Amino acid sequence: DSGLVFVHFADPDSAGHRHGWMSPEYMRAVRRSDRCLGKLMESIKDSKSAAETLLIVTSDHGGHGRGHGTRMEADARIPWLALGAGAQRNRRVSRRVSTLDTAATALYALGVRLPEDMRGRPVLESLGPTGAPDGLPLTGVPLRSY
């Protein structure tokens, strides 16, 4: 059986809009979110399904001042990490990754055929050598179709 859990930490975004990106309040919100992520990662590590869990960590956007949505690099650059089952260790993805690619990667890892009109592409470079995460059921999604 496959499953998907989505967790969103909204505090940094809220603090960025309220107090400004990179402000002390924003940085406190980031540290709180980081601690929560650490607890989540420990829970996964201690679970029976740790060996077959792929964790994707990202954010929805960057920002500057108290806003975002421009073509500025600060608004567009975000972290994107794949950890756990099937993820490459210490691998840097050479192409630009979009937030749209996150859903495509999650669907791919779950073995769900991607809709033809989906704008995102799976970040196969972050996954194992064959593009198939070890321990995860990947059926009906040939690597060459991407």
N, C-alpha and C positions, 0 to 999 in steps of 0.2 A: 504494500500500500504506500502511496505517496501522499504527501501533505504539503501545505504551504501556510506559513504564518507570516503576517506582515505586522511589523512594529514600527511606529512612527514617534519620534521624540520631537514635539513641537516647540519646546522651550527656546532653543536657539533662534528659530525664526521669529517667534514672538518678541524675544529680547532685541533682536536686530531691528525690527520695525519700531519698537518702542524707544530703544536707547541708542541704536546705531550699531552696525556691524563692527566687530572688534572692540567695542566698548567694554569696560569692566563687567557690566551686567551681562553682556553677550558672552564673554569668556566664562563667567560663572555658570551660565546656562549650558555652555558646551561641556564644562567639567562635570556638571551634574549628569548630563546625557552620557558622557563617557563612563561614569561610574555605573549607570544603569546598564549600558551595553556590556560592561565588564561582568556584571551579575548575570546577565543573559547568557554570555559566553561560558561562564562557569557552570550554569545550569545545564547547558547543552553538553559540555564536556563531561559532566557527572551523570548524564542520562544514558539509558540503554541504547538510544539511537544516535549517539554521537558519531559513530563510524559511518553513518549514512546520512549525515546532515550537512548540507551546503548552506553556508551563511553568506549573504550578500549585504554589505554595509555601504550605504551611500547617503547623499543628502539631495534634497529636491532642487536647490539652487544656492548660489552664493549671494553676495550683496555688497553694497557700498552705501555710506551714509545711513539712511533709514529706508532705503528702497532697493529695488532690483528690477530686472526686466529690460535692461539696455543691452547693447552689444559689447559692453565693457567686459574684459576678461574676469574681473572680480565677480561679476554676476553669473558667469558661465562655468567657471572652474569649480569642481566639486570633488570630494573623495569618492572613489569607487573601488571596493575591495571584495574579493571572493575568498572565503576561508572554509576549510573543512573538507568534507568528502568530495573528491574529484577536482578540487581547486589546485592549480599549480602553485608551488612554493616559490617565493621570491621572484615572481614573474611580473615584468612590467609590460603592459599592453601598449603596443606602438601606435594604434589608431586612436582617434578621439572617440571617447565613449559618451553617449547621450543618456539622459535619464530614461528615455524611451527604450534603451537597450536592456534596462534592468528587468522589465516585465518579460521581454523576449528571452532573456537568459533564464529566468525562473521557469517559464513555460517549457523551454528546451530541457532543462534539468529534470523537470517532472515528466518528460516524455509526451508532452502535449504538442500536437501538430500546430504550428503557428498559422494564424490566419494569413491568407495571401496579401491582404491589404495592410498588414501590420507595418508600421513605420520603423519600429525598433528592430535591431538585429542582435542575436545572441552574441555575447562576448566570448566566443569560443577560445580565444587566445588565453583566457584566464582559467580555462578548464584543463583537464588532463591531456596527455599527448594525443589521444585520439579524439578529443573533444567530448568524450563521454565520461562524466563523473563516475568514479569507482563506487560501487555500492548503491547507485541510484538506478531505478528502472528507466531506461531510455529505449523505448520501443517505437518503431515507425517513424523515426526522425533521422534519415541518413545524413551524415556529415556533409557529403558533397552537394546537398540541395541548398546550402548556404553559400 
